[in-house]
Amino acid sequence: MSEFSQRTGVSLRLLDDAFGELEKRLSVHRDEMNLHLVGKKLRTPLLLIHDHEDYRTSIDHSRALEQSWPGARLVETYGLGHRRILRDYHVIQQAVAFVSQAKLSRKSDLEGQLNSPLC
């Protein structure tokens, strides 16, 4: 939280209060909102796309998340920054391919379950 506080100018106390409010409203402990901790337990595929010139969020966060999440894959880009990455043709292609592949995998998993002798 301290790096986020430094980058945004939001005080640590305000961030702590905000997390406390989220915990109350969502009935979830803040550790359950920490992707690095939660990701260790997940096998869900995750595509991370992060640019080296993103000065708002360090690429090190995406690298650490990729390492802690078994199903994660990080694509590193150059020259797109924090916002242009959202409009880049190649990034969009990779995101669409990832989502399409995930849909196909889920469909084949479901069909396999429906065709199993136990159904």
N, C-alpha and C positions, 0 to 999 in steps of 0.2 A: 504493500500500500504506500510505502514511503516514496517509491519512485513515481507512482501515479500522482501523489501529492505534490512532488517537486515539479513534475511536468505541467500540471494543471493549475497549481497555485491553491488548490483546495487543502485546507488544514487536515492534519491527521485526525484531530478530534471530530471534525465534521464527517470525515469518511467513516470513522468508527461508529458515530451516531447513525449514519445512513445504513451501514451493515446491520446494526442493532435493530433498526426499524424493519429492514428486509427480513431478518430472522423472525421477528414477531409476526409480520404479515403473512409470510410464506410458511411459517412453522418449520423452518429449515435452518440448521446451524451453518455458520459461514464456511466451515470446512467443506460442507456439501456443495458449496458454490465455487469451490476452488477447482478449476479444471485440471490442474496438475495432480491433485489428490484423487479426484473422481476418475480421471482418465486412466489411471493405473488399473482400475477395475473393469474398464470397458473394453470390448472387442469390436465395437462399432467402427467402421471405417471413418476416418476424418481427413479431409483435405485442407491443408493450410497453404495459403498463397501469401507470401510476404515479400515486400520490396526492400532492397538494401538501402534505399534512399527515403524510407519512411522515418521521418524525424519525430513523429508523434508516438510511435510504438516501436520499441527496439525489436529487431529480428531475433535477438537472443531469447525473447519470450516464446516465439514460435518454435525455435529450435528446442527449447526446454520442453515445451508441450509435446512436440513430436517424440522426444525421447521418453516421456512419461506415459504416453498413450500408445499402447501396442498396435492399434490399427491406424495410426496416423502417418500421413505422408506430407512432407513439406516441399513446396515448389518455391524456389527463390527467384525473384525477378530483379531486374536492374533498370533504373531510370524512370520508374513509374510513380514513386513516392507513395503518399498515403491515400490519395484520391484518384489519380489517373489510373491506378490499377483496376478500378471498378469498371472502366470503359475500354480496357485493352482487349482487342479481339482475341489474342492468344490465351489470355487469362480466362475470358468468357468461355472459349472453346474447352479448356481444361475443366472448368467448373461444370459445364453441361455434360461433358463426357463422364465425369465422376458421378454426377447425379443419375445419369442414364444407366450407367453400369450398376449402381446401387439398386435402382429399380428392377433391373433385369435379375440381379442376384436374389433379391427378395422374392420376385415372382417365381423363379426356379426353385427356391427353397420352399415356398408355399405349395407349388405344384408337387414337389417331392413329398411333402408331408401329406397332401391330400391323396396321393397315389400309394402311400405306404399301407401295408397290410393291417395296421392298427386302426385305420380310419374306416 
